[in-house]
């Protein structure tokens, strides 16, 4: 019998706005109106300002740790811009721009990294999940949310963000398998920033693209320039249409770069080449969009100065709100878990902040002392 191909395909790479501001007018036509392009630029500058201040908060001991978003603003922002308000944003921890565009108050992110659980109490109606620190777990959540929407015959979809390293996790493969086999409206958005902490992408995946990992599950797959917000909007529009019309998942690989360290607990100089970092700084998504706006006479030096000063003032107010929040009441650990508390034992624990085994049963004190003597 003759040998014949069992499967053949290609994965497109989409780029519309280059590093110098050169624009593919045919491919980019109608993607982002001029007024929106200005708003997206202003938003990225504001997010970059918060990023810089958050870094300083950590370095001055006012915050535990922080993962800078520097260089990756166009990915989550382009996605959030295209999604409906009723669609789910299921993020990891480097999607501030998209979360803030959706309407999450900036202080919530600061509260999270300050160790205040109230930063994870997402305001009702935003359709975003708390940021996920464990690598890859949020993809399963997105698949479940999409499955629920399909089951209820709702129009909503879920878009989940993760890094290149997360595609090596079992959670990714389980989520992708469910999403494709059950025809679920999910967008798997991989932000390939070149590094999984100190592990380069080439060690994470030996294939030419990370996007190929979606092919094994029967997904439509595409790669784009993740620092080109027009390209992100283009591939997201296509993925959203596929999700709503056919209830099919899409795998997007956005090539971007983590300019800062993995977190403030990392020192990327130990494993990353300085020349590589300098090259990617020239592809900065904010600088690129700024070139585009100036080329269209939509932006000036005066507007830039006013924007930067306004961003500094706004972020200062955010920090003041974040640091000025009243300490949580200890009883909140009970009140946030139970709608009502009728159990006398739970009420006693809430009032005394002690378990009954020691706080209410004196005989346990003797048992504890006996144990200490034996030790």
C-alpha positions in Angstrom: 0.0 0.0 0.0 1.3 3.5 -0.8 2.4 5.8 2.0 0.4 9.0 2.2 0.2 11.9 4.6 -2.1 11.3 7.5 -2.1 15.0 8.5 -0.7 18.3 7.2 -1.1 21.8 8.3 0.6 25.2 8.7 0.7 27.7 11.6 0.5 31.3 10.6 2.5 34.1 12.2 0.6 37.4 12.3 2.4 40.7 12.5 0.9 44.1 11.6 2.8 46.9 13.3 6.6 46.5 13.3 9.1 47.9 15.8 9.5 51.2 13.9 5.8 51.8 13.6 5.5 50.4 10.1 1.8 49.4 9.6 0.3 46.8 7.3 -2.7 48.8 6.2 -4.5 46.0 4.4 -4.2 43.5 7.3 -4.8 46.1 10.0 -7.7 47.9 8.4 -10.6 48.5 10.8 -9.0 46.6 13.7 -8.6 49.5 16.1 -10.2 52.9 15.5 -7.9 55.9 16.1 -9.7 57.0 19.3 -9.4 53.5 20.7 -5.7 53.3 19.7 -5.1 56.5 21.7 -6.9 55.1 24.7 -5.0 51.8 24.6 -1.7 53.7 24.5 -2.7 55.8 27.5 -3.8 52.7 29.3 -0.4 51.0 28.7 1.5 54.0 29.9 -0.6 54.1 33.1 0.0 50.4 33.7 3.7 50.8 33.1 3.8 53.5 35.8 2.1 51.3 38.3 4.5 48.5 37.4 7.5 50.8 38.2 6.0 52.0 41.5 5.1 48.5 42.6 8.7 47.5 42.0 9.8 50.3 44.3 7.2 49.4 46.9 8.8 45.9 47.1 12.3 47.2 47.2 11.4 49.6 50.0 9.9 46.8 52.1 6.3 47.9 51.6 5.3 44.8 49.6 6.3 41.2 49.8 7.1 40.4 46.2 6.0 41.5 42.7 6.2 40.1 39.1 6.7 43.1 36.7 4.6 43.2 33.6 7.1 45.3 31.8 7.2 44.5 28.1 4.1 42.3 28.1 1.3 44.9 28.3 0.0 44.4 24.7 -1.0 40.8 25.2 -3.6 40.8 27.9 -4.7 44.3 26.9 -5.3 43.4 23.3 -7.3 40.4 24.4 -9.4 42.3 27.0 -10.1 44.9 24.4 -11.7 42.4 22.0 -13.7 40.4 24.6 -17.2 41.2 25.8 -17.7 42.2 29.4 -19.6 39.0 30.0 -16.6 36.9 28.7 -14.3 35.5 31.4 -10.7 36.7 31.8 -8.8 33.9 33.5 -5.3 35.2 34.3 -2.1 34.1 35.9 0.0 37.0 37.3 1.3 39.1 34.5 -1.9 40.5 33.0 -2.4 43.8 34.9 -3.2 45.7 31.7 -6.0 43.4 30.7 -7.4 43.3 34.2 -7.4 47.1 34.7 -9.0 47.6 31.2 -11.8 45.3 32.3 -12.3 47.5 35.4 -10.4 45.8 38.2 -9.3 48.7 40.5 -5.5 48.9 40.6 -5.2 48.7 44.3 -6.5 45.1 44.2 -3.3 44.0 42.6 -1.2 45.8 45.2 -3.3 44.3 48.0 -2.7 40.8 46.6 1.1 41.3 46.6 1.0 43.0 50.0 -0.5 39.7 51.3 -4.0 41.1 51.9 -6.6 38.6 50.9 -9.1 41.3 50.0 -7.1 41.8 46.8 -8.6 38.5 45.6 -12.2 39.5 46.3 -13.0 40.5 42.8 -15.8 43.0 42.5 -19.0 41.3 41.4 -19.8 41.5 37.7 -16.3 41.9 36.3 -16.1 38.3 35.0 -12.4 38.0 36.0 -10.9 35.4 38.3 -8.3 36.1 41.0 -4.8 35.9 39.7 -3.3 32.4 39.8 0.1 31.8 41.2 0.4 27.9 40.7 1.6 27.3 37.2 -1.2 26.2 34.8 -4.1 25.6 37.2 -6.1 28.4 35.8 -6.5 26.7 32.4 -8.7 24.1 34.0 -10.8 26.8 35.5 -11.3 28.5 32.1 -12.3 25.2 30.5 -14.9 24.7 33.3 -16.3 28.2 32.9 -16.6 27.7 29.1 -18.2 24.3 29.7 -20.8 25.9 32.1 -21.6 28.6 29.5 -22.2 26.0 26.8 -24.3 23.9 29.1 -26.4 26.9 30.0 -26.7 27.9 26.3 -25.1 31.2 27.1 -23.0 33.2 24.6 -20.0 33.8 26.9 -16.5 32.4 26.3 -13.4 32.1 28.5 -9.9 33.4 27.7 -7.1 32.1 29.8 -3.5 33.4 29.9 -0.3 31.4 30.7 3.4 31.3 29.9 5.4 29.0 27.7 6.5 27.0 30.7 2.9 26.2 31.7 2.4 24.2 28.5 4.7 21.6 30.1 2.3 21.1 33.0 -0.3 18.3 33.0 -3.0 20.9 33.8 -2.5 22.4 30.3 -2.9 19.0 28.6 -6.0 18.1 30.6 -7.6 21.4 29.9 -6.8 21.3 26.2 -8.1 17.8 25.8 -11.4 18.6 27.5 -11.9 21.8 25.6 -11.3 20.3 22.2 -13.1 17.0 22.7 -16.2 18.7 24.2 -16.2 21.6 21.7 -15.8 24.3 24.3 -15.5 28.1 23.7 -12.1 28.7 25.2 -9.2 30.8 24.0 -5.8 29.4 25.2 -3.5 32.5 25.2 0.1 31.5 25.6 2.4 34.5 26.4 5.7 33.1 25.2 8.1 35.5 26.9 11.2 33.4 26.3 11.7 32.2 29.8 10.0 30.0 32.4 11.9 31.7 35.3 15.4 30.7 34.3 14.5 27.9 31.8 14.5 29.1 28.2 11.7 28.2 25.8 14.0 26.0 23.7 14.3 23.6 26.7 10.5 23.7 27.3 9.7 22.8 23.8 11.9 21.4 21.0 9.3 22.1 18.3 9.6 25.3 16.2 6.5 26.8 17.9 4.7 26.4 21.2 1.5 26.7 19.2 2.1 23.2 17.8 1.1 21.8 21.2 -2.5 22.8 20.5 -2.5 20.8 17.2 -2.4 17.5 19.1 -5.8 18.2 20.5 -7.4 19.3 17.2 -7.4 23.1 18.0 -6.9 25.8 15.5 -3.5 27.3 16.3 -1.8 30.6 15.4 1.3 32.6 16.4 1.5 36.4 16.6 3.8 39.2 17.5 2.7 39.7 21.1 4.3 43.2 21.3 2.0 44.3 18.4 -1.4 45.1 19.8 -2.9 45.1 16.3 -1.7 41.5 15.7 -3.1 40.5 19.1 -6.5 42.1 18.3 -6.5 40.3 14.9 -5.9 36.8 16.2 -8.2 37.3 19.2 -11.0 38.5 16.9 -10.6 35.3 14.8 -10.5 33.1 17.9 -13.6 34.8 19.4 -15.6 34.2 16.2 -14.6 30.6 16.3 -15.6 30.2 19.9 -19.0 31.8 19.6 -20.0 30.3 16.3 -18.5 26.8 16.5 -17.8 26.4 20.2 -14.3 25.5 19.3 -11.1 26.4 21.2 -8.1 28.2 19.8 -4.5 28.2 20.8 -2.7 31.5 20.4 1.0 31.8 20.9 2.0 35.5 21.4 5.8 36.1 21.1 6.7 38.7 23.7 9.4 39.2 26.3 9.7 39.6 30.1 11.9 42.7 30.3 12.1 42.6 34.1 13.1 39.7 36.4 10.7 36.8 36.8 9.7 38.4 40.2 11.5 40.7 42.6 12.9 37.5 44.2 14.8 36.7 40.9 17.9 38.1 39.3 17.7 37.4 35.6 21.3 38.7 35.0 22.5 35.3 36.3 21.0 33.4 33.3 20.0 35.9 30.6 22.2 37.5 28.0 22.3 41.3 28.2 22.3 41.6 24.3 19.0 39.7 24.1 17.5 42.0 26.7 18.6 45.1 24.8 17.2 43.7 21.5 13.8 43.2 23.0 13.7 46.6 24.6 13.6 48.0 21.0 10.4 46.0 20.4 8.6 47.6 23.4 4.9 47.5 22.7 4.3 51.0 24.2 7.1 52.6 22.1 5.8 50.8 19.0 2.2 52.0 19.4 3.6 55.5 20.2 5.4 55.5 16.8 2.2 54.6 15.1 0.2 57.3 16.8 2.8 60.0 16.0 2.9 58.8 12.4 -0.9 59.4 12.1 -0.6 62.8 13.9 -2.6 61.5 16.8 0.1 62.1 19.5 2.4 64.9 20.5 5.2 65.6 23.0 2.8 67.8 24.9 0.2 65.0 25.2 3.0 62.6 26.3 4.1 64.9 29.1 0.5 65.4 30.3 -0.1 61.7 30.2 3.0 60.8 32.2 2.2 63.4 34.8 -1.4 62.3 35.1 -0.3 58.7 35.4 2.1 59.5 38.2 -0.7 61.3 40.1 -3.2 58.5 39.5 -0.8 55.8 40.7 0.1 57.8 43.8 -3.6 57.9 44.6 -3.8 54.1 44.1 -0.9 53.5 46.4 -2.4 55.7 49.1 -5.7 53.8 48.9 -3.8 50.5 49.0 -1.7 51.4 52.0 -4.6 53.2 53.7 -7.0 50.3 53.9 -8.1 49.4 57.4 -6.7 46.1 58.8 -9.1 43.2 58.3 -11.1 42.1 61.4 -10.0 38.7 62.5 -13.7 37.5 62.4 -13.6 37.9 58.6 -12.0 34.4 58.3 -15.3 33.1 59.4 -17.7 35.6 57.9 -16.2 35.3 54.4 -16.6 31.5 54.5 -20.1 31.2 55.9 -23.2 33.1 54.9 -24.7 32.6 58.3 -23.2 30.9 61.4 -25.6 29.1 63.7 -23.2 26.5 65.1 -22.3 27.4 68.7 -18.9 25.9 68.3 -18.1 28.1 65.3 -19.5 31.1 67.1 -17.2 30.4 70.1 -14.2 30.0 67.9 -14.9 33.3 66.1 -15.3 35.1 69.4 -12.3 33.6 71.2 -10.1 33.0 68.1 -9.3 29.6 69.8 -10.4 26.1 69.1 -12.5 24.4 71.8 -10.1 21.5 72.2 -7.8 23.8 74.1 -9.7 27.0 74.7 -12.9 25.4 76.1 -11.7 22.0 77.5 -9.3 22.6 80.4 -8.4 18.9 80.5 -6.6 19.3 77.2 -4.1 21.6 78.9 -2.9 18.8 81.2 -2.6 16.5 78.2 -0.5 19.0 76.4 1.9 19.5 79.4 2.3 15.7 79.8 3.2 15.5 76.1 5.8 18.3 76.5 7.4 16.4 79.5 7.6 13.2 77.5 9.4 15.0 74.6 
